[in-house]
Structures are given as C-alpha cells and as structure tokens.
Amino acid sequence: MNIPQPSTPELYTKRRSHVLLRSAWQTVNIGDIAHTPGVLALLEKWAPDIDVTLWPCDITNGVEPMLRARFPAVRIVTDPADVRTAFDQCDFLLHGSGPSLVAQRDVEQWLQATGKPYGVMGITLPDADLMGKTPEQFQHTINILSAARFVYFRDSRSLALARAAGCAAPVMDFGPDGAFACDLRDDARAEAFLQRHALEPGRFLCCIPRLRYTPYWTIPAKNRPIDPVKHAHNEEWKEHDHAPLRQAIKAVVAETDLKVLLCPEDQTQMAVGREMIWERLSPALRERVAWREDFWLTNEAASTYARSAGLFGHEMHSPILCIGQGVPAIVCRWAEQTSKGFMWQDIGLADWLFDFDRADDPARLPETVLAMALHPDAARAKAARAHTLVAERQAATVQQLLHALA
C-alpha cells in the first residue's frame, strides 16, 4: 500500500486548531483508561488554545461520565456519522498512548480520507513476534509511523527498535506514557474504602499481582474462549512470580508498622491476588493485609495510591499513576509484557525495576520494598525527581504538536 504524505499544515491553521484524539482502548484495565485523561490533561495545560475532540474505542462501565465531568469542553464522538464530521472539522489526528500503534487502521483511514497530518504520543513498539505480525505487517506499521509528523515512544527500547527498522518520521524521541499526567480523583470513595479496611493515609503499601498473560477469558464481557497455551504458561510461572511479593509483604509486616493493600489494575487480578497472595499468608499476616475483592476505576485507584506510602508489583500503570503524584513505585516486569517496563530506566528509576526473567532479580525485591518502606522521605524524593523528568518531557511532546499545527 502506498501511503500518501500528509498535507501541509498551513491549510488548516487559519482558525483555532482542532485536534482529534484517538484513544480510550478498553475499560477492564485502569491503565488503559488512564491514557486518555492523561493526554487530555496535557493538552489542557500546554495547548489551551486548541479544540480537542475525543474519538474513543471504549468508554463504557462508568468511564464516559468520569471523562465528561473532568473535561466538559471536550467533544466525544462515537457515532460513525459524527466521526466523519470530525474528520472534516479536525486538522490533526493524535494517536494517544498505548501498548502499540493500537489504532493503526484508524490512522490509515484518516490519512486516506483526509490527507491531513497525524502524530503519535507515548506508545510501545513491540517486535513482530509479540505483536503477532508477519515481518511484512510489522514493516507496514513502520511505514505508517514514518509518515507521522512525530512519534514519541514511551520506552527507549521501542525507540531503538523503530530506528533499527528504518522508521523515518521527522521527529522520533522518548515521550513518557500519557497516563503519568492523569489527574482523575475520587477522594470520597478512596477515603471510605480506607476507613472500612482500617488503612491509614501514609501507613500502607499497595501490591499488584498479575499473571504473565492477562486471562481475558475469565472476564464475562470479553466473551473469549480459554487460551490453553497462555493458561498453561500462566500456571507454570505464577508461583515463581508471586513468591517474591509474598516475601516482600512478610518483610514489611515484620520490620515496620505498615499494612499492605492487595489491589487490582485489571478485572482479573482480584482473583489472582486472593489465590497467589492472600490465601497463602498466615492468619497473623492477614491481620495486616487488606484484599480488595472488587474492581475500581482509575479515579478511585489514583486517590488511593496518593494516600499510600508506595506501591510494588507486576503492573505498569498503577506505578505510573503513583509517580505522577510523586508516590514511590517499584515495577516488576517480564518479556510477555513487552518492553514498556524499561521506561523506569528512562526516568531514572532503574533500581526500582525488577526483571523477573533474570535469575537474581526476584530475590532482591523484598529488600528493596522494605527499604522503600523504611526510608519514606528518600523514596518520595526519588519519585519526585522522576516525576519532574516526566513532566518536562511531556511538555516538550505537546510543544511538538503545536509546532506541527503552526
């Protein structure tokens, strides 16, 4: 397929510029939810003179009213006729943060229908195998990225892969995940939950469990059959991956007066936390550990994290929500999660990144979690430095958008 070059921006900037944001990938994961309000908050702060229309994939399950309450000026289009109108009215398509070029087909649709420019903000570029793509399909993705005005990758390994693959976008750089800027809050729900579970602000850590592959087949709304290969892989690794979390909890309970909250980032993780951590703790340890049995939305989760002493576990966006508020957060990652975890190295938190595919990293986790708990001032200062770096880089990405619109 020949990819047409975007039209020159001068044709579209004689009035107030209008950006169409393609984002909001799914609602079963608070991180996938957080991408969108994060990017919207960045645009609100650093580009207040542009109009923004949101073209979401999924804003069900309470997400739409949450977004409308925080961003009342943002138009949301879901009906195909409204999307076509947005194509006519908008000057620029901005692909939001995500695990890949999630909306590649929609970017191609925009380009074919309008010829107008587009850019990409804060994605990971998995290799062809992890994306489930043939070499030809992967190269096509590179071609789509090359025709963008700018592409920001949320981890440096993705940037290196894009360059090695020949991506030729005029601007390519590290650009942190948009979720760092998410400022959704629900303080009332968070405070009520903490009171019910006798968790005091600043006196508890959060812990996130996770299987190697998200078992979407356990979410009724997804209506997916079980994947026997991925299920078997999860079963093989789940003890290896969760034993260090349990050891960290035991160390915190033994050496501090803090409690621990087991909480989810996606709808499958309440069950994982119960099976792999809660049920394997002694009754005495359970007195100091709270297990959240139901899912929550990003606003309540962020408010809870803000009241914690820090977070550790096997997810990416709960740590991102923490660092976005200056709260310490430790990330454990593995190859099945793509290269996104390496963004912790990119923002100066390399010693808070644990690669569970390495033989020695899991054993070092408990001592690092304990150090975070025992030295809260130093941990918060470290988180604040990372947040400053992220904020500076994100401001620069929006400036690039404004340059593309000029």
C-alpha positions as CSV (number, residue, x, y, z in Angstrom):
1,M,0.0,0.0,0.0
2,N,1.3,3.4,-0.9
3,I,1.0,5.8,2.0
4,P,0.1,9.4,0.9
5,Q,2.0,12.1,2.5
6,P,0.0,14.4,4.9
7,S,-1.0,17.7,3.5
8,T,0.9,20.8,4.6
9,P,-0.4,22.2,8.0
10,E,-0.7,25.8,6.7
11,L,-4.0,24.9,5.1
12,Y,-5.6,24.0,8.4
13,T,-4.4,26.7,10.9
14,K,-6.2,29.8,9.7
15,R,-8.6,29.4,12.6
16,R,-8.4,27.9,16.1
17,S,-6.8,24.5,15.6
18,H,-8.8,21.3,16.2
19,V,-7.2,18.0,17.2
20,L,-8.9,14.6,17.0
21,L,-7.6,12.3,19.8
22,R,-7.9,8.6,19.1
23,S,-7.6,6.9,22.4
24,A,-9.6,5.1,25.2
25,W,-8.7,1.5,24.2
26,Q,-10.7,-0.6,26.8
27,T,-12.3,-0.2,30.3
28,V,-11.3,-3.5,32.0
29,N,-7.9,-2.0,33.0
30,I,-7.4,1.3,34.9
31,G,-4.2,1.9,32.9
32,D,-6.0,1.7,29.6
33,I,-8.5,4.1,31.0
34,A,-5.7,6.5,32.3
35,H,-4.1,7.0,28.9
36,T,-6.9,9.2,27.8
37,P,-7.4,11.7,30.7
38,G,-3.6,11.9,30.9
39,V,-3.2,13.1,27.3
40,L,-6.3,15.4,27.7
41,A,-4.8,16.9,30.8
42,L,-1.5,17.6,29.0
43,L,-3.4,19.3,26.1
44,E,-5.4,21.3,28.5
45,K,-2.3,22.5,30.3
46,W,0.2,23.1,27.5
47,A,-2.1,23.7,24.5
48,P,-5.2,25.5,25.9
49,D,-5.9,27.4,22.6
50,I,-6.7,24.3,20.6
51,D,-10.0,22.4,20.5
52,V,-10.0,18.7,21.2
53,T,-12.4,16.0,20.1
54,L,-12.1,12.5,21.6
55,W,-12.7,9.5,19.3
56,P,-12.8,6.6,21.8
57,C,-12.7,2.9,21.3
58,D,-14.5,2.1,24.6
59,I,-15.8,4.4,27.3
60,T,-18.3,2.1,28.9
61,N,-18.5,0.9,32.5
62,G,-18.6,4.3,34.0
63,V,-15.7,5.8,32.1
64,E,-17.7,8.2,30.0
65,P,-19.2,10.2,32.8
66,M,-15.9,10.3,34.6
67,L,-14.3,11.8,31.5
68,R,-17.1,14.2,30.8
69,A,-17.0,15.5,34.4
70,R,-13.3,16.2,34.2
71,F,-13.2,17.5,30.6
72,P,-16.6,19.2,29.9
73,A,-15.2,21.1,26.9
74,V,-14.0,18.0,25.1
75,R,-16.4,16.7,22.5
76,I,-16.7,12.9,22.3
77,V,-17.7,11.2,19.1
78,T,-18.7,7.6,18.8
79,D,-21.4,7.5,16.1
80,P,-19.9,6.9,12.6
81,A,-21.6,10.0,11.2
82,D,-20.1,12.1,14.0
83,V,-16.7,10.6,13.3
84,R,-17.0,11.5,9.7
85,T,-17.9,15.1,10.6
86,A,-14.9,15.1,13.0
87,F,-12.7,14.0,10.1
88,D,-13.9,17.1,8.1
89,Q,-13.6,19.5,11.0
90,C,-10.3,18.4,12.7
91,D,-6.9,19.5,11.5
92,F,-4.7,16.8,13.1
93,L,-5.1,13.3,14.3
94,L,-3.3,12.5,17.6
95,H,-2.9,8.8,18.4
96,G,-2.8,8.5,22.2
97,S,-0.6,6.5,24.5
98,G,-0.9,2.7,24.3
99,P,0.8,-0.7,24.1
100,S,1.4,-0.3,20.4
101,L,0.0,1.6,17.5
102,V,-3.3,0.4,18.7
103,A,-5.5,2.3,16.2
104,Q,-3.3,1.7,13.1
105,R,-6.3,1.0,10.9
106,D,-7.9,4.2,12.0
107,V,-4.8,6.2,11.3
108,E,-4.8,4.8,7.8
109,Q,-8.4,5.6,7.5
110,W,-7.7,9.2,8.5
111,L,-4.8,9.5,6.1
112,Q,-6.7,8.0,3.1
113,A,-9.9,10.1,3.8
114,T,-8.3,13.4,4.6
115,G,-4.6,13.6,3.8
116,K,-4.2,15.6,6.9
117,P,-1.3,15.2,9.3
118,Y,-1.1,13.0,12.3
119,G,1.2,12.2,15.2
120,V,1.7,9.5,17.9
121,M,2.2,10.2,21.6
122,G,3.8,7.7,24.0
123,I,3.5,4.2,22.6
124,T,5.5,1.0,22.9
125,L,6.6,-0.7,19.7
126,P,6.7,-4.5,20.3
127,D,8.6,-6.6,18.0
128,A,6.8,-8.6,15.3
129,D,6.5,-11.8,17.3
130,L,5.0,-10.1,20.4
131,M,2.6,-8.2,18.1
132,G,1.6,-11.4,16.3
133,K,2.6,-9.8,13.0
134,T,4.5,-11.1,10.0
135,P,7.6,-9.2,9.0
136,E,5.6,-7.6,6.2
137,Q,2.9,-6.5,8.6
138,F,5.5,-5.1,11.0
139,Q,7.1,-3.2,8.2
140,H,3.8,-1.7,7.2
141,T,3.4,-0.4,10.8
142,I,6.9,1.2,10.4
143,N,5.7,2.8,7.2
144,I,2.6,4.3,9.0
145,L,4.8,5.6,11.7
146,S,7.3,7.1,9.2
147,A,4.6,9.2,7.7
148,A,3.7,10.8,11.0
149,R,4.8,14.3,11.9
150,F,6.2,13.0,15.1
151,V,6.3,9.7,17.0
152,Y,7.0,9.5,20.7
153,F,7.8,6.1,22.2
154,R,7.2,5.5,25.9
155,D,10.3,3.5,26.4
156,S,13.8,3.8,24.8
157,R,13.9,0.2,23.6
158,S,10.9,0.8,21.4
159,L,12.6,3.9,20.0
160,A,15.7,1.9,19.3
161,L,13.7,-0.8,17.6
162,A,11.9,1.8,15.4
163,R,15.2,3.3,14.3
164,A,16.7,-0.1,13.6
165,A,13.6,-1.0,11.5
166,G,14.1,2.2,9.4
167,C,11.3,4.4,10.8
168,A,11.8,7.8,9.1
169,A,9.4,10.1,11.0
170,P,11.0,13.6,11.1
171,V,10.7,13.6,14.9
172,M,11.2,10.5,17.0
173,D,12.1,10.5,20.6
174,F,11.3,9.2,24.1
175,G,7.9,10.6,25.2
176,P,6.5,9.3,28.5
177,D,3.2,7.5,28.7
178,G,0.3,9.9,28.8
179,A,-1.1,8.2,32.0
180,F,1.6,10.0,34.0
181,A,-0.4,13.1,33.7
182,C,-3.8,11.6,34.6
183,D,-5.3,13.7,37.4
184,L,-8.7,11.9,37.8
185,R,-9.6,11.6,41.5
186,D,-12.4,10.2,43.7
187,D,-11.2,11.1,47.2
188,A,-14.6,10.3,48.8
189,R,-14.6,6.7,47.6
190,A,-10.9,6.2,48.4
191,E,-11.3,7.5,52.0
192,A,-14.4,5.4,52.6
193,F,-12.6,2.3,51.4
194,L,-9.6,3.0,53.6
195,Q,-11.8,3.5,56.6
196,R,-13.6,0.2,56.0
197,H,-10.3,-1.6,56.0
198,A,-8.6,0.3,58.7
199,L,-5.9,1.7,56.4
200,E,-4.4,5.0,57.5
201,P,-3.0,7.5,55.0
202,G,0.7,7.1,54.7
203,R,0.7,3.9,56.7
204,F,0.2,1.2,54.0
205,L,1.8,0.0,50.8
206,C,-0.1,-1.2,47.7
207,C,0.7,-4.5,46.0
208,I,-0.4,-5.5,42.5
209,P,-0.5,-9.2,41.4
210,R,-0.5,-10.3,37.8
211,L,-0.2,-13.4,35.6
212,R,2.2,-13.5,32.7
213,Y,-0.7,-13.2,30.2
214,T,-3.9,-11.5,31.2
215,P,-6.6,-14.2,31.3
216,Y,-9.2,-12.3,29.4
217,W,-11.2,-15.5,29.1
218,T,-12.2,-15.1,32.8
219,I,-13.9,-11.7,32.1
220,P,-17.5,-12.4,31.0
221,A,-17.8,-9.2,29.0
222,K,-14.9,-10.2,26.8
223,N,-16.6,-13.4,25.8
224,R,-13.4,-15.1,24.8
225,P,-12.6,-18.9,24.9
226,I,-9.8,-20.0,27.1
227,D,-6.4,-19.9,25.5
228,P,-4.8,-23.2,26.6
229,V,-1.3,-22.2,25.7
230,K,-1.4,-19.0,27.6
231,H,-3.2,-20.6,30.5
232,A,-0.6,-23.3,30.8
233,H,2.2,-20.6,30.7
234,N,0.5,-18.7,33.5
235,E,0.2,-21.8,35.6
236,E,3.9,-22.6,35.1
237,W,5.1,-19.1,36.2
238,K,2.6,-17.9,38.8
239,E,4.4,-19.3,41.9
240,H,7.8,-18.0,40.6
241,D,6.3,-14.6,40.1
242,H,4.3,-14.2,43.3
243,A,6.5,-15.8,45.9
244,P,8.8,-12.6,46.0
245,L,5.7,-10.4,46.5
246,R,4.7,-12.6,49.5
247,Q,8.2,-12.4,50.9
248,A,8.2,-8.6,50.5
249,I,4.9,-8.4,52.4
250,K,6.3,-10.6,55.2
251,A,9.3,-8.3,55.4
252,V,7.2,-5.2,55.6
253,V,5.0,-6.7,58.3
254,A,7.9,-7.9,60.3
255,E,10.1,-4.8,60.1
256,T,7.6,-1.9,60.0
257,D,4.2,-0.9,61.4
258,L,2.8,-0.5,57.8
259,K,-0.1,-2.5,56.3
260,V,-0.4,-3.8,52.8
261,L,-3.3,-3.5,50.4
262,L,-3.7,-6.1,47.6
263,C,-5.4,-4.3,44.8
264,P,-6.1,-4.8,41.0
265,E,-5.1,-3.0,37.9
266,D,-7.4,-5.0,35.7
267,Q,-10.6,-7.1,36.3
268,T,-8.7,-10.4,36.5
269,Q,-6.4,-9.5,39.3
270,M,-8.7,-9.7,42.4
271,A,-8.8,-13.4,41.9
272,V,-5.1,-13.6,41.3
273,G,-4.3,-11.7,44.5
274,R,-6.6,-13.9,46.5
275,E,-5.2,-17.2,45.2
276,M,-1.5,-16.3,45.0
277,I,-1.1,-14.0,48.0
278,W,-4.0,-13.6,50.4
279,E,-4.8,-17.4,50.8
280,R,-1.1,-18.2,51.2
281,L,-0.5,-15.8,54.1
282,S,-0.8,-16.9,57.7
283,P,-3.7,-15.7,59.8
284,A,-1.3,-13.4,61.7
285,L,-0.1,-11.8,58.4
286,R,-3.7,-11.4,57.1
287,E,-4.3,-9.1,60.1
288,R,-2.0,-6.6,58.4
289,V,-3.1,-7.2,54.8
290,A,-6.2,-6.0,53.1
291,W,-7.5,-7.7,50.0
292,R,-9.7,-5.6,47.6
293,E,-12.3,-8.0,46.2
294,D,-13.9,-5.8,43.6
295,F,-12.7,-3.7,40.7
296,W,-12.3,0.1,40.7
297,L,-12.0,2.9,38.3
298,T,-8.9,5.0,37.7
299,N,-10.1,7.9,39.8
300,E,-10.6,5.9,43.0
301,A,-7.4,4.0,42.4
302,A,-5.3,7.2,41.9
303,S,-6.8,8.7,45.1
304,T,-5.9,5.5,47.0
305,Y,-2.4,5.5,45.7
306,A,-2.0,9.1,46.7
307,R,-2.7,8.2,50.3
308,S,-0.3,5.2,50.3
309,A,3.4,5.0,51.3
310,G,4.2,3.4,47.9
311,L,3.4,0.6,45.6
312,F,5.1,-2.6,44.3
313,G,4.0,-5.3,41.9
314,H,3.7,-6.8,38.5
315,E,1.9,-4.0,36.6
316,M,2.9,-0.8,34.8
317,H,0.2,1.8,35.1
318,S,-0.5,1.7,38.8
319,P,3.2,2.6,39.2
320,I,2.7,5.3,36.6
321,L,-0.3,6.8,38.5
322,C,1.9,6.8,41.6
323,I,4.9,8.5,40.1
324,G,2.6,11.0,38.5
325,Q,1.7,12.0,42.1
326,G,5.2,11.7,43.5
327,V,4.4,8.4,45.2
328,P,7.2,5.8,45.2
329,A,6.6,2.7,43.0
330,I,8.5,-0.4,42.2
331,V,7.9,-2.3,38.9
332,C,8.4,-6.0,38.2
333,R,8.3,-7.0,34.5
334,W,8.8,-9.9,32.1
335,A,9.2,-10.3,28.4
336,E,5.5,-11.1,27.9
337,Q,4.7,-7.5,28.9
338,T,6.8,-6.1,26.0
339,S,9.5,-3.5,26.7
340,K,7.3,-0.9,28.4
341,G,8.8,-1.7,31.9
342,F,12.1,-0.3,30.7
343,M,10.6,3.2,30.9
344,W,11.6,3.0,34.6
345,Q,15.2,3.1,33.5
346,D,14.4,6.0,31.2
347,I,13.0,8.2,34.0
348,G,15.8,7.4,36.5
349,L,14.2,4.6,38.4
350,A,16.4,1.7,37.2
351,D,16.9,0.3,40.7
352,W,13.1,0.2,41.2
353,L,12.8,-2.0,38.1
354,F,13.0,-5.8,38.6
355,D,13.2,-8.1,35.6
356,F,11.7,-11.4,36.6
357,D,13.2,-13.1,33.6
358,R,16.6,-12.6,35.3
359,A,17.7,-15.2,37.8
360,D,18.8,-12.8,40.5
361,D,16.2,-10.0,40.4
362,P,13.2,-11.7,42.1
363,A,15.3,-12.5,45.2
364,R,16.3,-8.8,45.6
365,L,12.7,-7.5,45.5
366,P,11.8,-7.9,49.2
367,E,14.8,-5.9,50.5
368,T,14.1,-3.1,48.0
369,V,10.4,-2.9,49.1
370,L,11.5,-2.9,52.7
371,A,14.0,-0.1,52.1
372,M,11.2,2.0,50.4
373,A,9.0,1.4,53.5
374,L,11.8,2.2,56.0
375,H,13.0,5.4,54.3
376,P,9.9,7.2,53.1
377,D,11.4,10.6,52.7
378,A,14.2,9.4,50.5
379,A,11.8,7.3,48.4
380,R,9.4,10.2,47.9
381,A,12.3,12.5,46.9
382,K,13.4,9.9,44.3
383,A,9.8,9.6,43.0
384,A,9.6,13.4,42.8
385,R,12.7,13.6,40.7
386,A,11.3,11.0,38.2
387,H,8.0,13.0,38.1
388,T,9.9,16.2,37.2
389,L,11.7,14.5,34.4
390,V,8.5,13.0,33.0
391,A,6.7,16.4,33.2
392,E,9.5,18.1,31.3
393,R,9.4,15.5,28.6
394,Q,5.7,15.6,28.3
395,A,5.6,19.4,27.9
396,A,8.1,19.0,25.1
397,T,5.9,16.5,23.3
398,V,2.9,18.9,23.3
399,Q,5.2,21.7,22.1
400,Q,5.9,19.4,19.1
401,L,2.2,19.1,18.5
402,L,1.8,22.9,18.5
403,H,4.8,23.1,16.1
404,A,3.1,20.7,13.7
405,L,-0.1,22.8,13.9
406,A,1.7,26.1,13.3
